[in-house]
Amino acid sequence: MLRLRVLLILYRQLCPLTLAVSVLMWLVAGYPTLKSDQFLSFVTKFFWLRTASQLLIWYLFRLTNRKEFVFYHHFGLSEIQLAGGVYIIDILLVSLCICLASLILQ
């Protein structure tokens, strides 16, 4: 549970950028909802584009904040665990937002 809390600390730093990228991708795709015909196509493309953008965001974050990783290493979290955890949290939040938007828009 402590590792999750530490991971959420890191996610708070990255979430404005990662959520903005995800929402922008969804809006550019025409904001498909769960019941739309193009949703499956969107999910496939979104997954690959989101993975590539997450790698780029993580690379830039690593370049600019190298000293901050000492804090996370004290809790036994490697950089791969941090990057994967942030990615999973972001995908879950975006999925939740898309599901809620599907309920509201239809």
Secondary structure, 3 states (H helix, E strand, C coil): CHHHHHHHHHHHHHHHHHHHHHHHHHHHCCCCCCCCCCHHHHHHHHHHHHHHHHHHHHHHHHHHCHHHHHHHHCCCCCHHHHHHHHHHHHHHHHHHHHHHHHHHHC
